[in-house]
Amino acid sequence: MRSASGSRPVTLTAVAGIGTIRPGADLAEMIATGLGRAGLTVARGDVLVVCQKAVSKAEGRVVALAAVRPSDLARRIGERHDKDPRFIEVVLRETRRIVRMNDHVLVCETHHGFVCANAGVDSSNPLRRGTVTLLPVDPDRSAADLRAGLGRLLGVEPAVIVTDTFGRPFREGQVDVAIGVAGMRAWRSLSGGSDWTGRALHASAPADADMLAAAAGLVVRKEAGEPVVHVAGFRYARGPGRARDLVRAASMDLFR
Amino acid sequence: MRSASGSRPVTLTAVAGIGTIRPGADLAEMIATGLGRAGLTVARGDVLVVCQKAVSKAEGRVVALAAVRPSDLARRIGERHDKDPRFIEVVLRETRRIVRMNDHVLVCETHHGFVCANAGVDSSNPLRRGTVTLLPVDPDRSAADLRAGLGRLLGVEPAVIVTDTFGRPFREGQVDVAIGVAGMRAWRSLSGGSDWTGRALHASAPADADMLAAAAGLVVRKEAGEPVVHVAGFRYARGPGRARDLVRAASMDLFR
């Protein structure tokens, strides 16, 4: 589908009917089945965007709070924040550094380097009551594994992005960002190019993977069990890429 | 176009052939003409995403550096940053507060409350060599004016989002965000809802306007004179909305 002038649209479609994801599930196979049921064909150059929680559940990154023994620090923070100290304990285990902390929020740098609330530990839409999900140990690896698995099942390897929903400084509301990337560059450098006056473009580096994550956030319906979005028509930069390429080194960051 | 399971896709199409935008131009009319040429029909519920620079040029928010006399402060900063002190002077005029500053970057809070590099003053793709663009004085008003103008011309009022490309803390690369919104809520509150276990969702507030801005960033081609993106299929929350609703008050911000 092209418009009369030849601009090719980008289309984003939520993949329904993935089903309940349990630890050990073959997520690539569930996604392939869901795509088939939805009548969606994956072509070369397409992207599949997958919510973190689906990946975390399949990878068994699920913790039952009943089995967690909070440290003294977790107890003190839990009391101050009016939160379950066992939840705080899990957050602290996933944390490399506490970036900001007040009575309402704990902004953490995870072991991967992501900066987000509660180190990505999430108690909403759990697998079972009383459980929380953790971020995948290596979300870039998760994305690469999904890409390979889908390639075997579909005969074509889509780019894969694993997303999570992050708050951010300065702005209200949340937007999904990429925490895992496979099969495409996470960002594109426009440096070396120039604008129409011939002026060199320096700092221009569109964060494609984050734009795709945010775009997928428009159609994904996590709460309805639709954690996967099919994207067609976006011309990404091919080549190896990782979400970690989007992580600014703490030493280069004016806000840590 | 629906997939077999009934999921309605969101489609994003760059609008080609808008042409060169000069101060005083009727941007709504230029966009309507471009849409017609591209064979794109705007239906009720569609969104048009427009890059800031197109709006700024049409509104005459263009400054010739030759006419700027830098203050002593601008001279000192310019020297330290190895930048044109006249450029710095324009940045300082657009700034309410300098949030961070080092030898490479000046992160400013604009008079609107946006936090971004150089207070949104931009020297790339200028109208003429030696000019820079400023953010619109009131980008929410710009969006509302465009919406009204397009409504008159098209017979249907699309939601309108004015975007700019911002860097962000913690992460490399840039993503487009909403600086002006009309005809839809800038963010949606999921609070009051619950997940499948019945657990209340508290802080869940998808920043729809920012997600639309980022999604449009996938297809927009500013450098090719395609600063407008047509979005169909996204079910936004109707009602009055403003990009300023996305601005976190400095007193509530852990990073200012």
HADDOCK unambig.tbl for C-alpha pairs under 7 A between the chains (distance, minus, plus):
assign (segid A and resid 3 and name CA) (segid B and resid 38 and name CA) 5.65 0.50 0.50
assign (segid A and resid 3 and name CA) (segid B and resid 39 and name CA) 5.74 0.50 0.50
assign (segid A and resid 3 and name CA) (segid B and resid 40 and name CA) 6.56 0.50 0.50
assign (segid A and resid 4 and name CA) (segid B and resid 38 and name CA) 4.94 0.50 0.50
assign (segid A and resid 4 and name CA) (segid B and resid 39 and name CA) 5.07 0.50 0.50
assign (segid A and resid 5 and name CA) (segid B and resid 16 and name CA) 6.89 0.50 0.50
assign (segid A and resid 5 and name CA) (segid B and resid 37 and name CA) 6.96 0.50 0.50
assign (segid A and resid 5 and name CA) (segid B and resid 38 and name CA) 4.77 0.50 0.50
assign (segid A and resid 7 and name CA) (segid B and resid 13 and name CA) 6.57 0.50 0.50
assign (segid A and resid 7 and name CA) (segid B and resid 14 and name CA) 6.24 0.50 0.50
assign (segid A and resid 8 and name CA) (segid B and resid 13 and name CA) 6.59 0.50 0.50
assign (segid A and resid 9 and name CA) (segid B and resid 11 and name CA) 6.17 0.50 0.50
assign (segid A and resid 9 and name CA) (segid B and resid 12 and name CA) 5.25 0.50 0.50
assign (segid A and resid 9 and name CA) (segid B and resid 13 and name CA) 4.43 0.50 0.50
assign (segid A and resid 10 and name CA) (segid B and resid 11 and name CA) 5.61 0.50 0.50
assign (segid A and resid 10 and name CA) (segid B and resid 12 and name CA) 5.09 0.50 0.50
assign (segid A and resid 10 and name CA) (segid B and resid 13 and name CA) 6.58 0.50 0.50
assign (segid A and resid 11 and name CA) (segid B and resid 9 and name CA) 6.16 0.50 0.50
assign (segid A and resid 11 and name CA) (segid B and resid 10 and name CA) 5.60 0.50 0.50
assign (segid A and resid 11 and name CA) (segid B and resid 11 and name CA) 4.41 0.50 0.50
assign (segid A and resid 11 and name CA) (segid B and resid 12 and name CA) 6.40 0.50 0.50
assign (segid A and resid 12 and name CA) (segid B and resid 9 and name CA) 5.24 0.50 0.50
assign (segid A and resid 12 and name CA) (segid B and resid 10 and name CA) 5.09 0.50 0.50
assign (segid A and resid 12 and name CA) (segid B and resid 11 and name CA) 6.41 0.50 0.50
assign (segid A and resid 13 and name CA) (segid B and resid 7 and name CA) 6.55 0.50 0.50
assign (segid A and resid 13 and name CA) (segid B and resid 8 and name CA) 6.57 0.50 0.50
assign (segid A and resid 13 and name CA) (segid B and resid 9 and name CA) 4.40 0.50 0.50
assign (segid A and resid 13 and name CA) (segid B and resid 10 and name CA) 6.57 0.50 0.50
assign (segid A and resid 14 and name CA) (segid B and resid 7 and name CA) 6.23 0.50 0.50
assign (segid A and resid 16 and name CA) (segid B and resid 5 and name CA) 6.94 0.50 0.50
assign (segid A and resid 37 and name CA) (segid B and resid 5 and name CA) 6.93 0.50 0.50
assign (segid A and resid 38 and name CA) (segid B and resid 3 and name CA) 5.67 0.50 0.50
assign (segid A and resid 38 and name CA) (segid B and resid 4 and name CA) 4.98 0.50 0.50
assign (segid A and resid 38 and name CA) (segid B and resid 5 and name CA) 4.74 0.50 0.50
assign (segid A and resid 39 and name CA) (segid B and resid 3 and name CA) 5.71 0.50 0.50
assign (segid A and resid 39 and name CA) (segid B and resid 4 and name CA) 5.05 0.50 0.50
assign (segid A and resid 40 and name CA) (segid B and resid 3 and name CA) 6.51 0.50 0.50
assign (segid A and resid 100 and name CA) (segid B and resid 254 and name CA) 6.91 0.50 0.50
assign (segid A and resid 115 and name CA) (segid B and resid 170 and name CA) 6.57 0.50 0.50
assign (segid A and resid 124 and name CA) (segid B and resid 195 and name CA) 6.38 0.50 0.50
assign (segid A and resid 125 and name CA) (segid B and resid 195 and name CA) 5.25 0.50 0.50
assign (segid A and resid 125 and name CA) (segid B and resid 196 and name CA) 5.94 0.50 0.50
assign (segid A and resid 125 and name CA) (segid B and resid 197 and name CA) 6.72 0.50 0.50
assign (segid A and resid 129 and name CA) (segid B and resid 197 and name CA) 6.70 0.50 0.50
assign (segid A and resid 169 and name CA) (segid B and resid 253 and name CA) 6.74 0.50 0.50
assign (segid A and resid 169 and name CA) (segid B and resid 255 and name CA) 6.02 0.50 0.50
assign (segid A and resid 170 and name CA) (segid B and resid 115 and name CA) 6.57 0.50 0.50
assign (segid A and resid 170 and name CA) (segid B and resid 247 and name CA) 6.31 0.50 0.50
assign (segid A and resid 170 and name CA) (segid B and resid 248 and name CA) 5.25 0.50 0.50
assign (segid A and resid 170 and name CA) (segid B and resid 253 and name CA) 6.27 0.50 0.50
assign (segid A and resid 171 and name CA) (segid B and resid 246 and name CA) 5.26 0.50 0.50
assign (segid A and resid 171 and name CA) (segid B and resid 247 and name CA) 4.80 0.50 0.50
assign (segid A and resid 171 and name CA) (segid B and resid 248 and name CA) 4.85 0.50 0.50
assign (segid A and resid 172 and name CA) (segid B and resid 246 and name CA) 4.72 0.50 0.50
assign (segid A and resid 172 and name CA) (segid B and resid 247 and name CA) 5.96 0.50 0.50
assign (segid A and resid 172 and name CA) (segid B and resid 248 and name CA) 5.34 0.50 0.50
assign (segid A and resid 173 and name CA) (segid B and resid 187 and name CA) 6.41 0.50 0.50
assign (segid A and resid 173 and name CA) (segid B and resid 205 and name CA) 4.86 0.50 0.50
assign (segid A and resid 173 and name CA) (segid B and resid 206 and name CA) 5.41 0.50 0.50
assign (segid A and resid 173 and name CA) (segid B and resid 207 and name CA) 4.72 0.50 0.50
assign (segid A and resid 173 and name CA) (segid B and resid 246 and name CA) 6.86 0.50 0.50
assign (segid A and resid 174 and name CA) (segid B and resid 205 and name CA) 5.96 0.50 0.50
assign (segid A and resid 174 and name CA) (segid B and resid 206 and name CA) 4.95 0.50 0.50
assign (segid A and resid 174 and name CA) (segid B and resid 207 and name CA) 5.34 0.50 0.50
assign (segid A and resid 175 and name CA) (segid B and resid 206 and name CA) 6.14 0.50 0.50
assign (segid A and resid 175 and name CA) (segid B and resid 207 and name CA) 5.96 0.50 0.50
assign (segid A and resid 175 and name CA) (segid B and resid 211 and name CA) 6.36 0.50 0.50
assign (segid A and resid 187 and name CA) (segid B and resid 173 and name CA) 6.40 0.50 0.50
assign (segid A and resid 195 and name CA) (segid B and resid 124 and name CA) 6.37 0.50 0.50
assign (segid A and resid 195 and name CA) (segid B and resid 125 and name CA) 5.26 0.50 0.50
assign (segid A and resid 195 and name CA) (segid B and resid 223 and name CA) 6.38 0.50 0.50
assign (segid A and resid 196 and name CA) (segid B and resid 125 and name CA) 5.95 0.50 0.50
assign (segid A and resid 197 and name CA) (segid B and resid 125 and name CA) 6.74 0.50 0.50
assign (segid A and resid 197 and name CA) (segid B and resid 129 and name CA) 6.68 0.50 0.50
assign (segid A and resid 205 and name CA) (segid B and resid 173 and name CA) 4.85 0.50 0.50
assign (segid A and resid 205 and name CA) (segid B and resid 174 and name CA) 5.96 0.50 0.50
assign (segid A and resid 206 and name CA) (segid B and resid 173 and name CA) 5.40 0.50 0.50
assign (segid A and resid 206 and name CA) (segid B and resid 174 and name CA) 4.94 0.50 0.50
assign (segid A and resid 206 and name CA) (segid B and resid 175 and name CA) 6.14 0.50 0.50
assign (segid A and resid 207 and name CA) (segid B and resid 173 and name CA) 4.72 0.50 0.50
assign (segid A and resid 207 and name CA) (segid B and resid 174 and name CA) 5.33 0.50 0.50
assign (segid A and resid 207 and name CA) (segid B and resid 175 and name CA) 5.97 0.50 0.50
assign (segid A and resid 211 and name CA) (segid B and resid 175 and name CA) 6.36 0.50 0.50
assign (segid A and resid 211 and name CA) (segid B and resid 214 and name CA) 4.98 0.50 0.50
assign (segid A and resid 211 and name CA) (segid B and resid 215 and name CA) 5.71 0.50 0.50
assign (segid A and resid 211 and name CA) (segid B and resid 217 and name CA) 6.91 0.50 0.50
assign (segid A and resid 211 and name CA) (segid B and resid 218 and name CA) 6.61 0.50 0.50
assign (segid A and resid 212 and name CA) (segid B and resid 215 and name CA) 6.61 0.50 0.50
assign (segid A and resid 214 and name CA) (segid B and resid 211 and name CA) 4.98 0.50 0.50
assign (segid A and resid 214 and name CA) (segid B and resid 214 and name CA) 6.17 0.50 0.50
assign (segid A and resid 214 and name CA) (segid B and resid 215 and name CA) 6.43 0.50 0.50
assign (segid A and resid 215 and name CA) (segid B and resid 211 and name CA) 5.71 0.50 0.50
assign (segid A and resid 215 and name CA) (segid B and resid 212 and name CA) 6.62 0.50 0.50
assign (segid A and resid 215 and name CA) (segid B and resid 214 and name CA) 6.43 0.50 0.50
assign (segid A and resid 215 and name CA) (segid B and resid 215 and name CA) 4.37 0.50 0.50
assign (segid A and resid 217 and name CA) (segid B and resid 211 and name CA) 6.91 0.50 0.50
assign (segid A and resid 218 and name CA) (segid B and resid 211 and name CA) 6.60 0.50 0.50
assign (segid A and resid 218 and name CA) (segid B and resid 234 and name CA) 6.84 0.50 0.50
assign (segid A and resid 223 and name CA) (segid B and resid 195 and name CA) 6.32 0.50 0.50
assign (segid A and resid 223 and name CA) (segid B and resid 196 and name CA) 6.97 0.50 0.50
assign (segid A and resid 234 and name CA) (segid B and resid 218 and name CA) 6.84 0.50 0.50
assign (segid A and resid 246 and name CA) (segid B and resid 171 and name CA) 5.27 0.50 0.50
assign (segid A and resid 246 and name CA) (segid B and resid 172 and name CA) 4.72 0.50 0.50
assign (segid A and resid 246 and name CA) (segid B and resid 173 and name CA) 6.85 0.50 0.50
assign (segid A and resid 247 and name CA) (segid B and resid 170 and name CA) 6.33 0.50 0.50
assign (segid A and resid 247 and name CA) (segid B and resid 171 and name CA) 4.82 0.50 0.50
assign (segid A and resid 247 and name CA) (segid B and resid 172 and name CA) 5.97 0.50 0.50
assign (segid A and resid 248 and name CA) (segid B and resid 170 and name CA) 5.27 0.50 0.50
assign (segid A and resid 248 and name CA) (segid B and resid 171 and name CA) 4.87 0.50 0.50
assign (segid A and resid 248 and name CA) (segid B and resid 172 and name CA) 5.34 0.50 0.50
assign (segid A and resid 253 and name CA) (segid B and resid 169 and name CA) 6.72 0.50 0.50
assign (segid A and resid 253 and name CA) (segid B and resid 170 and name CA) 6.26 0.50 0.50
assign (segid A and resid 254 and name CA) (segid B and resid 100 and name CA) 6.92 0.50 0.50
assign (segid A and resid 255 and name CA) (segid B and resid 169 and name CA) 6.00 0.50 0.50
assign (segid A and resid 255 and name CA) (segid B and resid 255 and name CA) 6.62 0.50 0.50
